[in-house]
Amino acid sequence: MKTFAELHRRLIGLASGLDGELWDQLLASLNPPDEFPRDSQLQDLAFRDAKALGGYVPDLRNVMKNTSPRDLTAEEYQAFCGIAALYNLAARLPVVLLSIPDYKPNSNLIDLYNGYRQILAEIFAYLAIAEGAATGGA
């Protein structure tokens, strides 16, 4: 992918179809506070979803590397803001899972969390420069 707009479309498509029928079945069995799906099923889906979105980090880094934050068009700036928001939200999934005692020692989950923490630092540094340029401050 060469643009933030293209990556944004791809991520939105991914996020809108995460887990497909499995998620639909899980929602059908949800009737709070009386009925809940198995905890492990919910937790596995949350991990898989965060990992799926994390799979696009190399593409994101590549576009960031090849696109100056000072030169973003309005469309590219909006797309990057949407990407930043999506990753900021998705980063909460591993944090919530790590708050569950059984998952605290899970090295795959810890690695996923650390990956999100790193990419968020990169995203927000890039966004600060892009915002400064968009408002004439950089």
N, C-alpha and C positions, 0 to 999 in steps of 0.2 A: 504494500500500500504506500502511496506517495503523498497523500493529503490527510489532514485531520477529518475533513468531511467524509472521505471514503471510509476511514477507520470508524468514525462515529456511526455511519450507516451499518457497518458490519457488526459493531458491538450492540447496537439497538436491535438488529435482527437476531443476534445470539440471545440477548437478554429476554426478548419477547417470546422465544421458543424454548427456554431452558427446561429441560426434563420432560417436555411434551406431555404425553398421556400419563406418565407416572405422577407428575405434579397435579394434573387434573383429578386423578383418582385419589390422591392424598387430600386434596381440597374437598372432594365429595365426602370423605370420611370425617371431616372436621365439623364438629358441632359443639363449640365451647359453651359452657364448661363441662358438658357431659361426655363428649367423645373426642378423642385425639388419636391421631395415627401414632405408631410406635415412635418413641423418642429417637431411636437409632436411625430410623428411616428419614426423619426430618433432618437430623444432624448430618447424615451422609449426603443428602441433597444439598444442604448448605455448603458443605465442603466441596462437593463437585462443582457447584455453581461458581464459587469463588475461584476455584482452580481453572475453570473454563475461561472466565474473564481474565484471569492472570496469564493465560496462554497467549494473549495478544500484547503483552508487555513488550516483547522484542519488536513488534511492529510499531508500537507507540514510540519506543526509544528511537527507532530508525527515523520516523517522521520528525520527531523533535530534533534529532541530530542534523537533519537535512533541511530544516525550516527555521529560519531565524524568528524568534518570538517578536522581534521588532517590526517584522515585515508581514504580519498576518493580515489577510483581507478580513473584512467583517464576517464573511461566511466561515472562514477558517477559525477565526477567533471564537465564534459561537460554537462551532463543532468541538474545539478544544475545551471550552468551558463545559460542554455536555459530557465529554470524555472524563474530565476531571471530577465532575459530580458523580458519574457512574462508578469510578474507581474509589472515590471517597466513601460512597455508600457500600460498595462491595467489600471494602476493607473491614467493615464491621462484622462480617460473617465469621472470619477466623477469630476475631477478638471474643465474640460471644461464645464460640465453641471452646476456646481456651479457658473460659470461665467455668466450664463444667469439669469437676474434679477428674473424671475418667479420661479426659482429653489433654490434661495439662502436660503429661510426658510425651505426647505424640509428636515425634520429630517431623513428620510430613506437615502437620498443622503448624508447628512452630516455624518451619521453613516458609510456608505460605504466608504466615503473618509477617515474617521479616521481609519477604519480598514485597508485600504490599506497603509496609512501612517505608522501604527504600523508594519505591516508585512514587509514592505520595510526596515524599520530600522533593524528588525531581520534578514532579508535576507542578507543585506549588511554587517552586523556584522559577520554573519556566513561566508559569501564569503571572507571577509578580512582574516579570520583565514585560510580558505581553500587555498586562493591564497598564503598566507605566507608559508603554508606547501608545496604547489606545487612547489614553487620556492626555498625551502630550508631555508626560513626565519623564520619559526616558529618551 
